């Protein structure tokens, strides 16, 4: 009888028990890979205020041992400088003179793991506070957690420094012109980044903007001028300067009222086309629109003869009695500090005023009507004459 050959043990089926330590090691490494640093991608801070750069180690597992936390300023790829360090045993330190320990601090230094010499502090929150924010503080900051045995984990935060601008708008008084000139100005001073300035106006105009360095280094002052051809109708019109900035909850609206100086615009009223000889108490009014106010009125006629019964009282011409001399053209000339304007009114003097008389008596119904001769009656009368 043939014997069955004995098969050697399979090399693909190792014992199960020796795998347990290896599996535990793999699980530990997998968990270590989940350790990460959580930071804010961007933090905004106002000039002169205190800002916090958050940095947390996740997850805060007890088996993760932090050997050191370091904050670095990334000025250039080749120049990474330590600005703050926290060591579990030696505590915080700030290597650079600027910002330095006067302006830097760790918000939560950590909790002690024991008492006595050599006691270490457990660090999971490395949030850094920066006081008295300056424009030079803007940049990229890296928070690094050196852990054992996992290694170093890091996160980068972009710190932006913003400055709220101060805003004001004002009218620029101008004189009537046929060329465009600035009639209003709006200034947004000391903003970072520069403010956005625009105008809301019912008039057609143009905006001219300029930027210069602000009162604090790194800030910008924006000046916007509203320009148009200054005609008299623009005087008194309200326009609005609109300033937008990321430090504002809503746009700032600054209303201004335009001021245009212009010579008198004159018209004459009061003539009713019913001036007749003998009429009394007639009046002509010199109506004026000007800026500044008129300084003088002058009444005259195109004929050069001024009726004796007409009395000029500033913008009014009072006529006591109309005669033939009023059959002319009256001129009102008005002057102000800018110039002179005038208007003319042609007056036509009619004859005696005709009034329609209304009958006061009515004929009674019993009165005989007037007989109207007919053609037959006329023929009878003609035959009798023959």
C-alpha positions as CSV (number, residue, x, y, z in Angstrom):
1,X,0.0,0.0,0.0
2,X,1.4,3.3,-1.0
3,X,2.0,5.9,1.8
4,X,0.7,9.3,1.6
5,X,3.4,12.0,1.4
6,X,3.6,14.4,4.4
7,X,3.0,18.0,3.4
8,X,5.3,20.6,4.9
9,X,3.8,23.4,6.9
10,X,2.4,26.3,4.8
11,X,4.5,29.4,4.9
12,X,1.5,31.5,4.1
13,X,-0.2,30.7,7.4
14,X,1.9,32.0,10.3
15,X,0.7,31.6,13.8
16,X,-1.9,34.1,15.0
17,X,-0.5,35.0,18.4
18,X,2.8,36.6,17.2
19,X,0.7,39.1,15.1
20,X,-0.8,40.9,18.1
21,X,2.2,43.1,19.0
22,X,2.5,44.0,15.3
23,X,-1.2,45.0,15.0
24,X,-1.0,47.1,18.1
25,X,2.0,48.9,16.7
26,X,0.2,49.5,13.4
27,X,-2.8,50.9,15.3
28,X,-0.6,53.2,17.3
29,X,1.1,54.5,14.1
30,X,-2.3,55.0,12.4
31,X,-3.5,57.0,15.4
32,X,-0.3,59.1,15.4
33,X,-0.9,60.0,11.8
34,X,-4.2,61.6,12.9
35,X,-2.5,64.0,15.2
36,X,-2.7,67.5,13.6
37,X,-2.5,71.2,14.4
38,X,-5.6,73.3,14.1
39,X,-5.1,77.0,13.3
40,X,-7.1,79.8,11.6
41,X,-6.2,80.3,8.0
42,X,-6.6,84.1,8.4
43,X,-6.8,86.4,11.4
44,X,-7.7,90.1,11.1
45,X,-6.6,92.5,13.7
46,X,-7.2,96.3,14.0
47,X,-4.2,98.6,14.2
48,X,-3.3,99.2,17.8
49,X,-5.5,96.4,19.2
50,X,-4.7,93.0,20.7
51,X,-5.1,89.9,18.4
52,X,-5.0,86.2,19.2
53,X,-3.5,83.6,16.9
54,X,-5.3,80.3,17.8
55,X,-3.3,77.0,17.7
56,X,-4.5,73.7,19.1
57,X,-3.2,70.2,19.0
58,X,-5.8,67.6,17.9
59,X,-6.7,65.2,19.2
60,X,-5.6,65.9,22.8
61,X,-4.8,62.3,23.5
62,X,-2.9,61.6,26.8
63,X,-0.3,59.4,25.1
64,X,0.8,62.2,22.9
65,X,3.8,63.9,24.6
66,X,4.5,67.5,23.5
67,X,8.2,68.3,23.7
68,X,8.0,71.9,22.5
69,X,5.7,74.5,20.8
70,X,7.3,77.1,18.5
71,X,5.8,80.1,16.7
72,X,7.7,81.2,13.6
73,X,7.4,84.3,11.5
74,X,7.7,83.5,7.8
75,X,9.2,86.7,6.4
76,X,10.8,84.9,3.4
77,X,11.3,81.3,2.6
78,X,14.9,81.6,3.6
79,X,14.3,83.6,6.7
80,X,12.1,81.9,9.2
81,X,12.5,83.4,12.7
82,X,11.3,82.1,16.0
83,X,9.1,84.7,17.8
84,X,7.7,82.6,20.7
85,X,8.7,79.2,22.2
86,X,6.9,77.2,24.9
87,X,8.8,74.3,26.6
88,X,6.9,72.0,29.0
89,X,9.7,72.3,31.5
90,X,11.2,75.7,31.0
91,X,8.1,77.6,30.1
92,X,7.7,80.5,27.5
93,X,10.5,82.4,25.9
94,X,10.6,85.1,23.2
95,X,13.8,85.1,21.2
96,X,13.3,88.2,19.1
97,X,13.4,91.7,20.4
98,X,10.3,92.5,18.3
99,X,7.6,91.9,19.0
100,X,9.2,90.5,22.2
101,X,7.9,89.6,25.6
102,X,6.4,93.0,26.1
103,X,3.8,92.4,23.4
104,X,3.6,88.6,23.2
105,X,2.1,86.0,25.5
106,X,0.6,82.5,25.5
107,X,-3.1,82.7,26.3
108,X,-3.2,79.3,28.1
109,X,0.3,78.2,29.2
110,X,-0.9,74.7,30.1
111,X,-1.5,72.6,33.1
112,X,1.2,71.1,35.4
113,X,1.5,67.3,35.5
114,X,3.0,67.2,39.0
115,X,4.9,69.2,41.7
116,X,8.5,69.8,42.6
117,X,11.6,70.5,40.5
118,X,11.6,69.3,36.9
119,X,7.8,69.2,36.7
120,X,6.5,69.5,33.2
121,X,3.5,71.3,31.8
122,X,1.0,69.7,29.5
123,X,0.5,71.8,26.4
124,X,-2.4,71.4,24.0
125,X,-3.4,75.0,23.4
126,X,-0.7,77.3,22.1
127,X,-2.8,80.3,21.2
128,X,-0.6,83.4,21.0
129,X,-1.7,86.9,21.9
130,X,-0.1,89.9,20.2
131,X,-0.7,93.3,21.8
132,X,-0.4,96.8,20.2
133,X,-0.7,95.6,16.7
134,X,1.4,97.4,14.1
135,X,1.6,97.3,10.3
136,X,4.9,95.5,10.6
137,X,3.2,92.6,12.4
138,X,1.3,91.6,9.2
139,X,2.6,88.3,7.7
140,X,2.5,84.5,7.8
141,X,2.9,82.8,11.2
142,X,3.6,79.1,11.7
143,X,2.6,77.2,14.9
144,X,4.7,74.0,15.3
145,X,4.0,71.2,17.8
146,X,7.0,68.9,18.4
147,X,5.6,65.6,19.7
148,X,7.0,62.3,20.7
149,X,7.1,59.9,19.1
150,X,5.0,61.2,16.3
151,X,7.2,64.1,15.2
152,X,6.3,67.7,14.2
153,X,2.9,69.0,13.1
154,X,2.3,72.5,12.0
155,X,-0.2,75.0,10.7
156,X,0.1,78.4,9.1
157,X,-1.9,81.6,9.8
158,X,-2.0,84.7,7.7
159,X,-2.2,87.8,10.0
160,X,-3.8,90.8,8.4
161,X,-3.6,94.2,9.9
162,X,-6.4,96.6,9.1
163,X,-7.0,100.2,10.0
164,X,-10.4,101.9,10.1
165,X,-10.3,105.2,8.2
166,X,-11.6,108.5,9.3
167,X,-14.0,110.1,6.8
168,X,-15.4,113.5,6.0
169,X,-16.9,115.3,3.0
170,X,-17.2,119.0,2.2
171,X,-18.6,121.4,-0.4
172,X,-16.2,123.4,-2.5
173,X,-17.9,126.7,-3.4
174,X,-17.3,127.6,-7.0
175,X,-18.4,130.3,-9.5
176,X,-20.4,129.6,-12.6
177,X,-18.2,128.4,-15.4
178,X,-18.4,126.6,-18.7
179,X,-15.5,124.3,-17.7
180,X,-15.8,121.4,-15.3
181,X,-14.4,122.0,-11.8
182,X,-14.4,120.1,-8.5
183,X,-17.6,121.1,-6.5
184,X,-17.3,118.6,-3.6
185,X,-14.5,116.6,-1.9
186,X,-14.6,113.4,0.2
187,X,-11.6,112.3,2.2
188,X,-11.1,108.8,3.8
189,X,-7.9,109.1,5.8
190,X,-5.6,106.4,7.3
191,X,-7.3,103.3,6.0
192,X,-5.7,99.9,5.5
193,X,-6.4,98.7,3.0
194,X,-7.5,101.8,1.1
195,X,-11.2,102.7,1.4
196,X,-13.5,102.5,-1.7
197,X,-15.1,106.0,-2.3
198,X,-18.0,106.7,-4.7
199,X,-20.6,109.4,-5.2
200,X,-24.4,109.3,-5.4
201,X,-25.7,112.3,-7.4
202,X,-28.7,113.3,-9.5
203,X,-26.4,115.4,-11.6
204,X,-24.0,114.2,-14.3
205,X,-20.5,114.5,-13.0
206,X,-17.1,112.8,-13.0
207,X,-15.0,111.4,-10.1
208,X,-11.3,112.1,-9.7
209,X,-9.5,110.1,-7.1
210,X,-6.0,110.3,-5.6
211,X,-4.1,108.3,-2.9
212,X,-1.3,109.3,-0.6
213,X,0.3,107.8,2.5
214,X,-1.8,108.1,5.6
215,X,-0.9,109.5,9.0
216,X,0.4,106.1,10.2
217,X,3.0,104.2,8.1
218,X,1.3,101.5,6.1
219,X,-2.0,103.3,5.9
220,X,-3.5,105.2,2.9
221,X,-5.6,108.4,2.6
222,X,-8.0,108.4,-0.4
223,X,-9.3,111.8,-1.7
224,X,-12.2,111.8,-4.2
225,X,-13.4,114.9,-5.9
226,X,-16.8,115.3,-7.7
227,X,-16.4,117.4,-10.8
228,X,-19.0,119.0,-13.1
229,X,-19.8,122.1,-15.1
230,X,-21.1,124.5,-12.4
231,X,-24.3,126.0,-13.6
232,X,-26.8,127.9,-11.5
233,X,-29.2,124.9,-11.4
234,X,-26.6,122.9,-9.5
235,X,-26.6,125.3,-6.5
236,X,-28.4,123.7,-3.5
237,X,-28.4,120.2,-5.0
238,X,-27.6,117.4,-2.5
239,X,-25.1,114.7,-3.3
240,X,-23.7,111.9,-1.1
241,X,-20.2,110.5,-0.7
242,X,-20.3,106.7,-0.1
243,X,-17.3,105.2,1.8
244,X,-16.8,101.4,2.0
245,X,-14.2,99.5,4.0
246,X,-13.9,96.0,5.5
247,X,-13.8,97.5,9.0
248,X,-17.3,99.0,8.5
249,X,-20.5,97.0,9.2
250,X,-22.1,99.1,6.5
251,X,-21.1,101.9,4.1
252,X,-20.6,105.4,5.5
253,X,-22.9,108.0,3.8
254,X,-21.8,111.6,3.9
255,X,-24.3,114.1,2.4
256,X,-23.1,117.5,1.1
257,X,-25.0,120.4,-0.5
258,X,-23.4,122.0,-3.6
259,X,-22.7,125.7,-3.6
260,X,-22.4,127.6,-6.9
261,X,-22.0,131.3,-7.1
262,X,-23.7,132.8,-10.2
263,X,-24.9,136.2,-11.5
264,X,-28.6,137.2,-11.2
265,X,-31.1,135.3,-13.3
266,X,-33.9,137.9,-13.8
267,X,-37.5,137.9,-15.0
268,X,-40.4,140.4,-14.7
269,X,-43.9,139.6,-13.5
270,X,-47.1,141.7,-12.8
271,X,-48.0,142.8,-16.3
272,X,-51.6,141.6,-17.1
273,X,-51.9,143.1,-20.6
274,X,-54.6,145.5,-19.4
275,X,-52.8,148.8,-18.8
276,X,-55.0,151.7,-20.0
277,X,-54.8,155.4,-19.6
278,X,-55.8,156.5,-16.1
279,X,-55.3,153.1,-14.5
280,X,-53.9,153.3,-11.0
281,X,-51.8,151.1,-8.7
282,X,-50.3,148.9,-11.4
283,X,-47.1,147.0,-10.4
284,X,-44.1,145.3,-12.1
285,X,-42.0,142.8,-10.0
286,X,-38.4,142.1,-10.7
287,X,-38.0,138.4,-9.8
288,X,-34.4,137.3,-9.2
289,X,-32.5,134.1,-8.5
290,X,-28.9,134.6,-7.7
291,X,-26.0,133.7,-5.4
292,X,-25.0,135.7,-3.5
293,X,-28.0,137.9,-2.9
294,X,-28.5,141.0,-5.2
295,X,-26.7,144.2,-4.1
296,X,-28.6,146.6,-6.4
297,X,-31.7,147.0,-8.6
298,X,-32.1,149.5,-11.5
299,X,-35.3,150.3,-13.5
300,X,-35.1,151.9,-16.9
301,X,-36.8,152.1,-20.3
302,X,-35.6,151.5,-23.8
303,X,-36.9,154.9,-24.9
304,X,-34.8,156.6,-22.2
305,X,-37.9,158.4,-20.8
306,X,-39.0,157.3,-17.4
307,X,-42.6,158.1,-16.5
308,X,-43.0,160.5,-13.6
309,X,-45.8,158.5,-12.0
310,X,-43.7,155.3,-11.8
311,X,-41.7,154.9,-8.5
312,X,-39.0,152.2,-8.2
313,X,-38.7,150.5,-4.8
314,X,-36.0,147.9,-5.1
315,X,-37.4,144.9,-7.0
316,X,-40.8,146.6,-7.4
317,X,-42.0,149.3,-9.9
318,X,-45.1,151.0,-8.5
319,X,-47.3,152.9,-11.0
320,X,-49.6,155.5,-9.5
321,X,-51.3,156.5,-12.8
322,X,-50.8,155.1,-16.3
323,X,-50.3,157.5,-19.2
324,X,-49.0,157.4,-22.7
325,X,-45.4,157.4,-21.5
326,X,-45.9,153.8,-20.2
327,X,-46.2,152.7,-23.8
328,X,-42.6,151.4,-23.8
329,X,-40.3,148.6,-22.8
330,X,-39.2,148.5,-19.1
331,X,-35.8,147.0,-18.1
332,X,-34.9,145.7,-14.7
333,X,-31.1,145.3,-14.2
334,X,-29.9,143.4,-11.1
335,X,-26.3,143.2,-9.8
336,X,-24.6,140.9,-7.3
337,X,-20.9,140.2,-6.4
338,X,-20.6,137.8,-9.3
339,X,-22.1,139.9,-12.2
340,X,-25.2,141.5,-13.6
341,X,-28.5,140.2,-15.1
342,X,-31.5,141.9,-16.7
343,X,-34.9,141.3,-18.1
344,X,-37.3,143.3,-20.3
345,X,-41.1,143.8,-20.3
346,X,-43.0,145.3,-23.2
347,X,-46.0,147.4,-22.0
348,X,-48.9,148.3,-24.4
349,X,-51.1,151.1,-23.2
350,X,-54.6,150.9,-24.4
351,X,-57.3,153.7,-24.7
352,X,-60.0,154.4,-22.1
353,X,-61.1,151.3,-20.3
354,X,-64.4,150.1,-21.7
355,X,-66.9,148.7,-19.3
356,X,-70.0,146.8,-20.4
357,X,-73.2,148.2,-18.9
358,X,-75.8,145.7,-17.7
359,X,-79.5,146.8,-18.1
360,X,-81.3,147.4,-14.9
361,X,-85.0,147.3,-16.2
362,X,-86.9,144.7,-18.1
363,X,-89.8,145.4,-20.4
364,X,-93.2,144.1,-19.2
365,X,-94.8,141.2,-21.0
366,X,-98.0,143.3,-21.8
367,X,-96.2,145.8,-23.9
368,X,-97.0,145.7,-27.6
369,X,-94.4,144.2,-29.8
370,X,-92.8,146.2,-32.6
371,X,-94.5,145.6,-36.0
372,X,-92.1,144.6,-38.7
373,X,-93.2,145.6,-42.3
374,X,-93.8,142.7,-44.6
375,X,-93.4,142.4,-48.4
376,X,-97.2,142.4,-48.8
377,X,-97.6,145.6,-46.8
378,X,-94.9,147.3,-48.8
379,X,-96.6,146.5,-52.1
380,X,-100.0,147.9,-50.9
381,X,-98.4,151.1,-49.8
382,X,-96.7,151.4,-53.2
383,X,-100.1,151.0,-55.1
384,X,-101.7,153.6,-52.9
385,X,-99.0,156.1,-53.8
386,X,-99.8,155.7,-57.5
